[in-house]
Amino acid sequence: MAHQIQGDGDRPRYAAIGERLGEEFDGVHDAATVNRCVTAARYGAEEVTGSAPPALVERIARRHLEVLATVAAEKRRRARRSSLDNAP
């Protein structure tokens, strides 16, 4: 028997969050990354609070995506600086 996750009937609500965040982070993160963040935010909220209201899930997922974007930008900045340091 397959294990059913509590709230699976709510998938459309969370899909809408993924669509909104996908548009917001278009060109920054791919759809798979956005969906992973929404899923992680949902399960994290359920684990910590016992529920996963869409507004909370969206806030958490957005923050995760912002942090990932900041880290990626910093890595690019360091890589450019590092390559310039090696210039003759």
C-alpha atoms as a printed R data frame, in Angstrom:
   type eleno elety resid chain resno      x      y       z
1  ATOM     1    CA   MET     A     1  0.000  0.000   0.000
2  ATOM     2    CA   ALA     A     2  1.376  3.399  -0.955
3  ATOM     3    CA   HIS     A     3  1.967  5.895   1.791
4  ATOM     4    CA   GLN     A     4 -0.130  9.012   1.277
5  ATOM     5    CA   ILE     A     5  1.340 12.286   2.434
6  ATOM     6    CA   GLN     A     6 -1.007 14.388   4.496
7  ATOM     7    CA   GLY     A     7 -2.436 17.218   2.402
8  ATOM     8    CA   ASP     A     8 -1.725 15.682  -1.019
9  ATOM     9    CA   GLY     A     9 -5.081 17.055  -2.162
10 ATOM    10    CA   ASP     A    10 -3.572 20.519  -1.704
11 ATOM    11    CA   ARG     A    11 -1.017 20.077  -4.482
12 ATOM    12    CA   PRO     A    12 -2.710 22.673  -6.750
13 ATOM    13    CA   ARG     A    13 -2.248 25.362  -4.061
14 ATOM    14    CA   TYR     A    14  1.447 24.586  -3.868
15 ATOM    15    CA   ALA     A    15  1.769 24.329  -7.654
16 ATOM    16    CA   ALA     A    16  0.498 27.909  -7.893
17 ATOM    17    CA   ILE     A    17  3.252 28.949  -5.482
18 ATOM    18    CA   GLY     A    18  5.815 27.271  -7.725
19 ATOM    19    CA   GLU     A    19  4.433 29.069 -10.757
20 ATOM    20    CA   ARG     A    20  4.564 32.485  -9.046
21 ATOM    21    CA   LEU     A    21  8.074 31.942  -7.743
22 ATOM    22    CA   GLY     A    22  9.154 30.530 -11.099
23 ATOM    23    CA   GLU     A    23  8.108 33.773 -12.752
24 ATOM    24    CA   GLU     A    24  9.726 35.848 -10.008
25 ATOM    25    CA   PHE     A    25 13.049 33.998 -10.286
26 ATOM    26    CA   ASP     A    26 12.980 33.487 -14.061
27 ATOM    27    CA   GLY     A    27 16.537 33.641 -15.362
28 ATOM    28    CA   VAL     A    28 17.920 33.056 -11.864
29 ATOM    29    CA   HIS     A    29 16.710 29.532 -10.998
30 ATOM    30    CA   ASP     A    30 15.297 26.767 -13.143
31 ATOM    31    CA   ALA     A    31 11.859 25.281 -12.513
32 ATOM    32    CA   ALA     A    32 13.304 22.197 -10.800
33 ATOM    33    CA   THR     A    33 15.114 24.333  -8.221
34 ATOM    34    CA   VAL     A    34 11.993 26.376  -7.552
35 ATOM    35    CA   ASN     A    35  9.894 23.240  -7.132
36 ATOM    36    CA   ARG     A    36 12.443 21.669  -4.773
37 ATOM    37    CA   CYS     A    37 12.405 24.814  -2.618
38 ATOM    38    CA   VAL     A    38  8.599 24.853  -2.492
39 ATOM    39    CA   THR     A    39  8.528 21.167  -1.553
40 ATOM    40    CA   ALA     A    40 11.215 21.612   1.101
41 ATOM    41    CA   ALA     A    41  9.407 24.644   2.514
42 ATOM    42    CA   ARG     A    42  6.150 22.723   2.662
43 ATOM    43    CA   TYR     A    43  7.610 19.734   4.470
44 ATOM    44    CA   GLY     A    44  9.685 21.963   6.751
45 ATOM    45    CA   ALA     A    45  6.633 23.977   7.751
46 ATOM    46    CA   GLU     A    46  4.651 20.789   8.394
47 ATOM    47    CA   GLU     A    47  7.485 19.370  10.500
48 ATOM    48    CA   VAL     A    48  7.931 22.485  12.610
49 ATOM    49    CA   THR     A    49  4.380 23.819  12.944
50 ATOM    50    CA   GLY     A    50  2.221 20.810  12.114
51 ATOM    51    CA   SER     A    51  0.692 22.562   9.116
52 ATOM    52    CA   ALA     A    52  1.813 24.234   5.901
53 ATOM    53    CA   PRO     A    53 -0.317 27.273   5.077
54 ATOM    54    CA   PRO     A    54  0.440 28.371   1.508
55 ATOM    55    CA   ALA     A    55  1.451 31.887   2.602
56 ATOM    56    CA   LEU     A    56  4.067 30.450   4.961
57 ATOM    57    CA   VAL     A    57  5.330 27.977   2.377
58 ATOM    58    CA   GLU     A    58  5.684 30.757  -0.182
59 ATOM    59    CA   ARG     A    59  7.610 32.999   2.238
60 ATOM    60    CA   ILE     A    60  9.992 30.207   3.208
61 ATOM    61    CA   ALA     A    61 10.548 29.084  -0.393
62 ATOM    62    CA   ARG     A    62 11.129 32.671  -1.570
63 ATOM    63    CA   ARG     A    63 13.729 33.186   1.141
64 ATOM    64    CA   HIS     A    64 15.508 29.939   0.192
65 ATOM    65    CA   LEU     A    65 15.587 31.030  -3.444
66 ATOM    66    CA   GLU     A    66 16.937 34.461  -2.495
67 ATOM    67    CA   VAL     A    67 19.725 32.873  -0.463
68 ATOM    68    CA   LEU     A    68 20.604 30.475  -3.282
69 ATOM    69    CA   ALA     A    69 20.750 33.406  -5.721
70 ATOM    70    CA   THR     A    70 23.018 35.361  -3.367
71 ATOM    71    CA   VAL     A    71 25.387 32.414  -2.958
72 ATOM    72    CA   ALA     A    72 25.521 31.828  -6.722
73 ATOM    73    CA   ALA     A    73 26.248 35.520  -7.372
74 ATOM    74    CA   GLU     A    74 29.043 35.469  -4.781
75 ATOM    75    CA   LYS     A    75 30.585 32.373  -6.361
76 ATOM    76    CA   ARG     A    76 30.510 34.065  -9.787
77 ATOM    77    CA   ARG     A    77 32.051 37.218  -8.322
78 ATOM    78    CA   ARG     A    78 34.854 35.250  -6.680
79 ATOM    79    CA   ALA     A    79 35.493 33.229  -9.837
80 ATOM    80    CA   ARG     A    80 35.827 36.425 -11.908
81 ATOM    81    CA   ARG     A    81 38.112 38.024  -9.329
82 ATOM    82    CA   SER     A    82 40.181 34.872  -9.092
83 ATOM    83    CA   SER     A    83 40.619 34.677 -12.873
84 ATOM    84    CA   LEU     A    84 41.611 38.363 -12.975
85 ATOM    85    CA   ASP     A    85 44.224 37.744 -10.265
86 ATOM    86    CA   ASN     A    86 45.889 35.210 -12.566
87 ATOM    87    CA   ALA     A    87 46.092 37.594 -15.516
88 ATOM    88    CA   PRO     A    88 49.605 38.396 -16.751
